[in-house]
Amino acid sequence: MMMPMGWIWLLLLLGGGLLLWRALTNRPQQDKMAATEPKSESPHEILLKEFAKGSITEEEYLQKKKYMD
């Protein structure tokens, strides 16, 4: 009669241990993801990239740069 009760406790302990293990092993991955988030670009960097891609002319680049400064 005690045997089924023992199995239930064993399964509960194993399940709790598994949940604890999952919670502790997933934490560093979340920290890594936060550390690798891309930083936001300044308006000057965005403007320079647009000029480098050829989306805007040199005249437009200089005009917009002057406006931002």
NUTI-600172 format. One line per 5 residues: number of its first residue (from 1); their letters; for each residue x negated, y negated, z of N, C-alpha, C. Coordinates in steps of 0.1 Angstrom, whole numbers, plus 5000, padded with zeros to 4 digits. Layout:
NUM> A> X,Y,Z,X,Y,Z,X,Y,Z | ...
//
This chain:
1> MMMPM> 4992,5012,5000,5000,5000,5000,4991,4987,5000 | 4980,4988,5006,4971,4976,5007,4963,4974,4994 | 4962,4984,4986,4954,4983,4973,4960,4973,4964 | 4973,4972,4961,4978,4962,4951,4975,4948,4957 | 4977,4946,4970,4974,4933,4976,4960,4929,4974
6> GWIWL> 4951,4938,4975,4937,4936,4974,4933,4931,4959 | 4940,4937,4950,4938,4933,4936,4943,4919,4933 | 4954,4916,4939,4960,4903,4937,4950,4892,4942 | 4945,4894,4954,4935,4885,4960,4922,4884,4951 | 4918,4895,4946,4906,4896,4938,4909,4887,4925
11> LLLLG> 4920,4889,4919,4924,4882,4907,4925,4867,4910 | 4931,4863,4921,4932,4849,4925,4918,4843,4927 | 4909,4850,4934,4895,4845,4936,4888,4843,4923 | 4889,4853,4914,4882,4853,4901,4888,4841,4893 | 4901,4839,4893,4907,4829,4885,4903,4815,4890
16> GGLLL> 4903,4813,4904,4898,4801,4910,4883,4798,4906 | 4875,4809,4907,4861,4807,4903,4859,4803,4889 | 4867,4809,4880,4867,4805,4866,4871,4791,4864 | 4881,4786,4870,4885,4772,4869,4875,4763,4874 | 4869,4766,4885,4858,4758,4891,4846,4757,4881
21> WRALT> 4842,4769,4876,4831,4770,4867,4834,4761,4854 | 4846,4762,4849,4849,4754,4837,4849,4739,4840 | 4854,4735,4851,4854,4721,4855,4840,4716,4856 | 4831,4724,4862,4817,4719,4864,4809,4719,4852 | 4811,4729,4843,4803,4729,4830,4807,4720,4820
26> NRPQQ> 4820,4715,4820,4824,4706,4810,4821,4691,4813 | 4817,4688,4825,4814,4675,4829,4802,4669,4822 | 4791,4676,4820,4780,4670,4813,4783,4666,4799 | 4791,4674,4792,4794,4672,4778,4802,4659,4777 | 4811,4656,4787,4818,4643,4786,4808,4631,4788
31> DKMAA> 4798,4633,4797,4789,4622,4799,4780,4620,4787 | 4777,4631,4780,4769,4629,4768,4777,4622,4757 | 4790,4625,4756,4798,4618,4746,4799,4603,4749 | 4800,4600,4761,4800,4586,4765,4787,4579,4762 | 4776,4586,4763,4763,4580,4761,4760,4578,4746
36> TEPKS> 4767,4585,4738,4764,4585,4723,4775,4577,4716 | 4783,4569,4723,4793,4561,4716,4786,4550,4708 | 4790,4548,4696,4784,4537,4688,4786,4524,4694 | 4776,4516,4694,4777,4502,4700,4784,4493,4689 | 4791,4483,4694,4798,4475,4685,4788,4465,4678
41> ESPHE> 4791,4462,4666,4781,4453,4659,4786,4438,4660 | 4776,4430,4660,4779,4415,4661,4783,4411,4647 | 4790,4400,4647,4795,4394,4634,4783,4392,4624 | 4772,4388,4629,4760,4385,4621,4755,4398,4614 | 4755,4409,4622,4751,4422,4617,4761,4427,4606
46> ILLKE> 4773,4425,4608,4784,4429,4598,4782,4421,4586 | 4780,4408,4587,4778,4400,4575,4765,4404,4567 | 4755,4407,4575,4742,4411,4568,4744,4424,4561 | 4752,4433,4566,4754,4446,4559,4762,4444,4547 | 4772,4435,4548,4780,4432,4536,4772,4426,4525
51> FAKGS> 4763,4418,4528,4754,4412,4519,4744,4422,4513 | 4739,4431,4521,4730,4442,4517,4737,4451,4507 | 4750,4454,4510,4758,4463,4501,4761,4456,4488 | 4760,4443,4487,4764,4436,4475,4778,4432,4475 | 4785,4433,4486,4800,4429,4486,4802,4414,4485
56> ITEEE> 4792,4407,4490,4792,4392,4489,4780,4387,4483 | 4781,4375,4477,4769,4369,4470,4760,4362,4481 | 4748,4358,4477,4739,4351,4486,4745,4338,4490 | 4752,4332,4481,4758,4319,4484,4769,4321,4495 | 4777,4331,4493,4788,4334,4503,4781,4338,4517
61> YLQKK> 4771,4346,4516,4764,4350,4528,4759,4338,4536 | 4752,4329,4529,4746,4317,4535,4757,4308,4541 | 4768,4306,4533,4779,4298,4537,4785,4304,4550 | 4788,4316,4550,4794,4323,4562,4785,4323,4574 | 4772,4325,4571,4762,4325,4582,4761,4311,4589
66> KYMD> 4762,4301,4580,4761,4287,4585,4774,4284,4594 | 4785,4289,4589,4798,4287,4596,4797,4294,4610 | 4791,4305,4611,4791,4313,4624,4781,4306,4633 | 4770,4300,4628,4760,4294,4637,4766,4281,4642
//
